């Protein structure tokens, strides 16, 4: 008998995860239940063959794992109704800025709680998923959660929850930094004389290709950079602008620091 999952909230992120779990064969449709008040989103989930309900009040039993994928501002209204399942279920939260202490306060200090920070590429199975577990989570539950989340991208774990603010600043918010770099590279291409459509294609494919090469290569990114940089060549001329007095490094560090500080503020 497979493990059962209740997904609370089936918006874009929740639906993408659910669809990935089922498509990869990690979760059978019959073992999944979606709690979603929005009729249209319920219908979308039901099309995957899962059980759907408007409210947790319609459920008689819990599940092995209960995943919260709702907006952070509503969690104190939503989560208390699930406290009755805390004896047997492991809870997984994909809410930004909501610590395990909040869930322990709502669900009980003996509740098994995992906190996950995904990012938007998870919607196409290429996300970065970072997990933290409280002391009550079993090894079996950790393995199951990692197996499920791996269908949305790469999974890693941290042992210190305070690092979640840094995780948020690097990978949680990180896709927006890359999107903006693509915007900037596109604009620079246009300024250099390229048609807008061509400039955007070149910028997007270059970022995609370089990231793919960096991930698949055995070489460190710094080594790959050196390999493509001929002495006194065009790449060297451009890199001298980025790297002079650590200009780009300092800019990115300042940006990540700003995001980390904001994450800490939002978590208070």
C-alpha positions, 0 to 999 in steps of 0.5 A, a space after each residue: 500500500 502506497 503512502 497517502 498525501 493531503 495537499 492543502 492548496 492547489 494553486 500554481 505551485 501546488 498543482 505543479 508539484 501534484 502533477 509531477 508526483 503523479 507523472 513520475 509514479 511517486 504518488 498514486 492518484 488514489 492516494 492523493 487528496 486535495 483541499 482547495 476552496 476554489 472550484 476551478 482549481 478543484 476541478 483542475 486537480 480532479 482531472 488528475 484522478 485525485 480526491 478533492 474537497 472544498 474543506 478539511 471538514 469533509 475528511 474523516 482521516 488524515 494522511 501520511 503526509 500533509 503538504 501546505 501550499 497556501 499563502 503565508 498570510 492565511 496559514 493561521 486560519 487554515 492550519 489549526 483544522 489539521 491538528 487532529 492529524 498530528 499524531 500520524 502525519 508529517 507536515 510539509 510547508 512550502 510557505 515562504 517566511 513561515 518557520 517551523 516554530 509557527 507550525 509547532 505553535 499551531 499544531 503542537 510541539 510534538 508535530 513532525 514538521 518539514 519546511 521547504 523553500 522551492 523556487 519558481 522553476 519547480 513548476 517545470 521540474 527544474 526547481 531548487 528545493 531546500 528542506 529543513 526538518 524539526 526534531 520530530 520528523 522520522 528518517 522514513 518521512 524525510 526520505 518520502 518527502 525528498 522522493 516527492 520533491 525531487 520530481 520538481 527539481 534538485 533537493 538538498 537539506 539544511 540542519 540549521 533553520 536560520 539558514 533559510 533566510 540565506 536560501 531564500 536570498 540565493 535560490 528562492 529569489 534567485 530566478 528573478 535575478 537571472 530574469 533581470 540579467 536576461 532583460 539587461 543582456 537583451 537591452 544591451 544587445 539592442 543597444 549594440 544594434 541587434 533587432 529586439 527579437 534576436 537580442 532576446 533570443 540570444 540572451 535567453 539561450 545563452 543563459 540557458 546554455 551556460 547554466 546547463 553546461 555549468 551544471 553538467 560539467 565536471 569543471 567549476 564555473 570559474 574554470 569554465 569562465 577561464 576556458 572561454 576567455 582568450 587573453 586580450 579577446 572580446 570576452 576578456 574585455 567584457 569581464 574586465 568591466 564585470 570583475 574590475 574591483 570585484 564590481 559584479 561580485 560586490 553588487 550580487 553580494 549586496 543584492 543577496 544581503 538585502 534579500 536575506 535581511 528582508 527575509 528575516 524581517 518578514 519572518 518576525 
